[in-house]
Amino acid sequence: MSTSSPEQDPLRILAYFFILADGHCHSGARAAAGMLLSFYNGHRFQFDLTDLRVLDERHLQMALELMKFDARIRREVHDHLNLMYGRTDFGMRFEHIAHKWRMKGKCKRDQLTPVEPITLADPFAD
Protein backbone atom coordinates (compact mmCIF):
# COMPACT_ATOMS: atom_id res chain seq x y z
CA MET A 1 0.00 0.00 0.00
CA SER A 2 1.36 3.41 -1.03
CA THR A 3 1.61 6.19 1.54
CA SER A 4 2.26 8.92 -1.01
CA SER A 5 -0.25 11.74 -1.29
CA PRO A 6 -2.06 12.68 -4.49
CA GLU A 7 0.19 15.75 -4.67
CA GLN A 8 3.13 13.40 -5.23
CA ASP A 9 1.47 11.71 -8.21
CA PRO A 10 3.25 13.15 -11.26
CA LEU A 11 0.37 12.51 -13.66
CA ARG A 12 -2.05 14.37 -11.40
CA ILE A 13 0.47 17.17 -11.08
CA LEU A 14 0.90 17.28 -14.85
CA ALA A 15 -2.86 17.66 -15.33
CA TYR A 16 -3.06 20.24 -12.53
CA PHE A 17 -0.22 22.33 -13.97
CA PHE A 18 -1.82 22.18 -17.41
CA ILE A 19 -5.07 23.49 -15.92
CA LEU A 20 -3.11 26.27 -14.21
CA ALA A 21 -1.22 27.22 -17.37
CA ASP A 22 -4.25 27.08 -19.63
CA GLY A 23 -6.97 28.54 -17.45
CA HIS A 24 -5.38 31.06 -15.12
CA CYS A 25 -3.45 34.30 -15.51
CA HIS A 26 -1.33 34.76 -12.36
CA SER A 27 2.43 34.42 -11.90
CA GLY A 28 2.17 30.83 -10.70
CA ALA A 29 0.24 29.92 -13.85
CA ARG A 30 2.95 31.55 -15.96
CA ALA A 31 5.62 29.51 -14.13
CA ALA A 32 3.56 26.33 -14.69
CA ALA A 33 3.23 27.22 -18.39
CA GLY A 34 6.96 27.83 -18.78
CA MET A 35 7.87 24.59 -17.08
CA LEU A 36 5.36 22.50 -19.06
CA LEU A 37 6.40 24.09 -22.35
CA SER A 38 10.03 23.26 -21.60
CA PHE A 39 9.00 19.61 -21.10
CA TYR A 40 6.97 19.78 -24.31
CA ASN A 41 9.83 21.21 -26.39
CA GLY A 42 12.87 22.29 -24.41
CA HIS A 43 14.74 23.46 -27.48
CA ARG A 44 12.02 25.98 -28.41
CA PHE A 45 10.82 26.85 -24.91
CA GLN A 46 13.72 27.22 -22.51
CA PHE A 47 12.71 27.64 -18.89
CA ASP A 48 14.47 29.89 -16.41
CA LEU A 49 14.49 28.06 -13.08
CA THR A 50 14.33 31.36 -11.19
CA ASP A 51 10.70 31.54 -12.38
CA LEU A 52 9.97 28.86 -9.76
CA ARG A 53 10.52 31.50 -7.06
CA VAL A 54 6.96 32.77 -7.54
CA LEU A 55 5.50 29.44 -6.42
CA ASP A 56 4.34 28.84 -2.89
CA GLU A 57 5.75 25.82 -1.05
CA ARG A 58 2.96 23.45 -2.14
CA HIS A 59 3.33 24.30 -5.82
CA LEU A 60 7.12 24.26 -5.64
CA GLN A 61 7.05 20.72 -4.25
CA MET A 62 4.66 19.71 -7.01
CA ALA A 63 6.98 21.28 -9.61
CA LEU A 64 9.93 19.33 -8.21
CA GLU A 65 7.95 16.08 -8.39
CA LEU A 66 7.08 16.85 -12.00
CA MET A 67 10.72 17.59 -12.85
CA LYS A 68 11.78 14.25 -11.36
CA PHE A 69 9.10 12.52 -13.40
CA ASP A 70 10.13 14.26 -16.62
CA ALA A 71 13.81 13.41 -16.06
CA ARG A 72 12.98 9.75 -16.76
CA ILE A 73 10.34 10.36 -19.39
CA ARG A 74 8.73 7.42 -21.10
CA ARG A 75 6.19 9.47 -23.03
CA GLU A 76 5.92 13.12 -24.05
CA VAL A 77 3.88 15.32 -21.69
CA HIS A 78 1.21 16.07 -24.29
CA ASP A 79 0.90 12.34 -25.02
CA HIS A 80 0.35 11.64 -21.29
CA LEU A 81 -2.46 14.20 -21.27
CA ASN A 82 -3.95 12.82 -24.48
CA LEU A 83 -4.11 9.36 -22.88
CA MET A 84 -5.42 10.65 -19.56
CA TYR A 85 -8.26 12.61 -21.14
CA GLY A 86 -8.94 10.49 -24.23
CA ARG A 87 -7.97 13.26 -26.65
CA THR A 88 -5.50 13.81 -29.48
CA ASP A 89 -5.11 17.60 -29.40
CA PHE A 90 -2.89 18.40 -26.43
CA GLY A 91 0.11 19.11 -28.67
CA MET A 92 -1.80 21.97 -30.27
CA ARG A 93 -3.08 23.02 -26.85
CA PHE A 94 0.54 23.44 -25.71
CA GLU A 95 1.10 25.65 -28.76
CA HIS A 96 -1.89 27.75 -27.70
CA ILE A 97 -0.49 28.08 -24.18
CA ALA A 98 2.81 29.29 -25.66
CA HIS A 99 0.94 31.87 -27.68
CA LYS A 100 -1.23 32.91 -24.71
CA TRP A 101 1.80 33.52 -22.50
CA ARG A 102 3.87 35.03 -25.34
CA MET A 103 6.68 32.60 -24.69
CA LYS A 104 9.89 32.93 -26.62
CA GLY A 105 9.76 30.31 -29.35
CA LYS A 106 5.97 30.49 -29.58
CA CYS A 107 4.29 29.61 -32.81
CA LYS A 108 2.82 32.28 -35.04
CA ARG A 109 -0.87 33.04 -34.56
CA ASP A 110 -1.61 32.28 -38.22
CA GLN A 111 -0.11 28.79 -37.77
CA LEU A 112 -2.33 27.87 -34.83
CA THR A 113 -5.09 25.39 -35.52
CA PRO A 114 -8.22 26.43 -33.65
CA VAL A 115 -9.09 24.28 -30.64
CA GLU A 116 -12.35 24.24 -28.75
CA PRO A 117 -12.06 25.35 -25.14
CA ILE A 118 -12.18 22.45 -22.73
CA THR A 119 -12.81 22.21 -19.04
CA LEU A 120 -10.76 19.55 -17.32
CA ALA A 121 -11.65 18.12 -13.96
CA ASP A 122 -9.36 19.12 -11.12
CA PRO A 123 -7.16 16.03 -10.63
CA PHE A 124 -7.06 16.67 -6.86
CA ALA A 125 -10.82 16.92 -6.38
CA ASP A 126 -12.37 13.92 -4.68
Summary of the structure (lengths in Angstrom):
residues: 126
radius of gyration: 14.0
end to end distance: 19.2
largest distance: 50.0
contacts: 338
relative contact order: 0.19
helix: 60%
strand: 0%
